[in-house]
Amino acid sequence: MPTRRQKTTVTKPKRSITTLSLRTVEGKILTALREAIAKACGQSEQASLFAAQPSGSQKVRITVGFSGGRDSVALLKALCVLRGKKNSPIEEIQALHVHHALSPNANKWARFCRQTAEELDVPFKVAYVRVKSKGEGVEAAARQARYEAIFKAADQFGSHLVMTAHHQDDRLETFLIQWMRGSGVDGLATFPISRPVGSVQLVRPLMRLPRQLLERYLELTGLGWVEDESNADTAYLRNAIRHEVLPVMEAIRPGFKEAAARSVELVAQSAQILREVAHEDLVRIQNEDRSLSIDKLLNLSLPRQALVLRAWIESFGLLPPTKAKLQEALKQTRQSSHDTKLAIKVGTNIEVRRHGAKLLMRETAGQKKDKTQFETLQWKGPGSYSLPSWGGELVIYEVRADEPGVDESYFKDRALQVRPRQGGEKLKLYKNRPRRHLKDLYQKANIAEFDRPRLPLLWSGEELLFAAGLGMDVRYERMDSDKPRYRIEWKPDETLLSLLMKP
């Protein structure tokens, strides 16, 4: 019997990147740029977004981290091409080169970057930084100094976006580094394409493109670049992975990088979902003063407790704590009671404290010993009286004729002194209520015990006129005096934490 003819499946080989034309390569890069800019601006990620952009609509100013390496040269070149397109989303580009002074070739690289930027008609700036490594390693210290310089320059340029040339291979290398360090989902997710940093967006538009594509782009455009000799030093973990590990993996499974990139993207999506869950929990658990309700926190499962505590700490702009520190913070929170003096350091001079049924974020620096805090004031009329050892100022202002206030004689004719609390002081806050000890008044006002030493008391002779955080003693307020009368307020200085606390 005749047999049925079997179909033969022909698999066509993928087109090599090395054979792609300039039009194709540049098209892929420009599409990635458009999508990244659209996403960073809170718009659709469709590549056609700016194709129909109405004339006169707002365009973006971009600061590019420009090392002079092949990746940053490719990024700057492509941005310049996009800048020249009709309906381009770009208003202006600035190239910022960070001079770390770590290589004998550093000056040569800066000159190359300046020349390249001039050829591309891009404003150029060099930022000179000093890399101070204190335990975190030269790489980490240099990266921190670099980003600080870039964002400072971006602010001066009025940039909306800061762009770096990280690509798909960089992301895979970072994933492997984080995996080797035992990182969680957030670490394995590496870095997002865009995220807000202060008033600007940090954008990595080439994230989904392989290094090979950028190399082909430079080959086709004829642009040169500089090579950092440290990139070949396999003593650095990233270089060891790039030069020794990835080639072996490529040999075992050719083309694996594209599939691995999809896995990293899926991890990043999972991390995003977890962050959203943590944010929703934080909204329910956080109080109006940005403290955390311990009871609500402990009602969550243990993994969600860790997620929301981490999200709360990060909401102050602090770096996320290590897993060990996070677990220790939760352990102490579970085991402590309302009157326990819990304190866990989560940043430079910043710690988590417990007050009753709440967790608070507090600053630890700047508090001097009580004996240094007796300050005599010389009366100079209404105005602000700075109290450096207290970290703030007393503001004394004159009241209107129909408002109660302290007679001028209490300020002018007596010795004014600011003192810390010694114990036993009393204050009368309300006319129809008796004097109360400050301890009781602080408790009623829900002022944490660890915050009270920061609150000065103003004495006129041996009479307590005012207690910061509570108010004035009503026994000294008058309405029937013809002399000027005053009220007192306490205004603490802005500190790192007070700035972080602002919405």
MOBELUR-V365469 format. One record per helix or strand of 2 or more residues. SS is the DSSP state (a for helix, b for strand). FROM is the first residue (numbers start at 1). TO is the last residue. Records with the same first field share a line. If there is no record, write none. Layout:
SS->FROM-TO ; FROM-TO
//
This chain:
a->17-19 ; 22-40 ; 49-52 ; 70-83 ; 106-119 ; 138-157 ; 168-180 ; 185-188 ; 211-221 ; 229-232 ; 237-252 ; 256-285 ; 294-298 ; 302-314 ; 323-335 ; 370-372 ; 409-412 ; 438-444 ; 449-452 ; 474-476 ; 496-501
b->60-65 ; 90-99 ; 123-128 ; 161-163 ; 194-197 ; 200-203 ; 292-293 ; 343-347 ; 350-355 ; 358-363 ; 375-377 ; 383-387 ; 392-398 ; 405-407 ; 416-419 ; 426-427 ; 436-437 ; 457-460 ; 463-467 ; 471-472 ; 477-478 ; 485-492
//
